[in-house]
Amino acid sequence: MIKVVRGNPTPEELAAALAVLGLAQAQERPGPARPSSAGAWNARWRLLGAPSGFGPAGWRASALPR
């Protein structure tokens, strides 16, 4: 419920004020909880990089650009 304390606003001014207040209220509502992204930056696979080559030619695969 909105109560005008001072002045005499027109219906258009009231509609504009209510639209602004409605948008502000909609932005304050909490959205769905997102999972924490703290684990993404320190994931083990990022620290290890791409897997190196195995077998007799593994040393060669480790020196090639990825």
Secondary structure as the mmCIF struct_conf table of DSSP 4:
data_model
#
loop_
_struct_conf.conf_type_id
_struct_conf.id
_struct_conf.beg_label_comp_id
_struct_conf.beg_label_asym_id
_struct_conf.beg_label_seq_id
_struct_conf.end_label_comp_id
_struct_conf.end_label_asym_id
_struct_conf.end_label_seq_id
BEND BEND1 ARG A 6 GLY A 7
HELX_RH_AL_P HELX_RH_AL_P1 PRO A 11 GLU A 28
BEND BEND2 ARG A 29 ARG A 29
HELX_LH_PP_P HELX_LH_PP_P1 PRO A 32 SER A 36
HELX_RH_AL_P HELX_RH_AL_P2 ALA A 38 TRP A 41
TURN_TY1_P TURN_TY1_P1 ASN A 42 ASN A 42
HELX_RH_AL_P HELX_RH_AL_P3 ARG A 44 LEU A 48
BEND BEND3 ALA A 50 ALA A 50
HELX_LH_PP_P HELX_LH_PP_P2 PRO A 51 GLY A 53
BEND BEND4 GLY A 55 GLY A 55
TURN_TY1_P TURN_TY1_P2 PRO A 56 ALA A 57
HELX_RH_AL_P HELX_RH_AL_P4 GLY A 58 ALA A 63
BEND BEND5 LEU A 64 LEU A 64
#
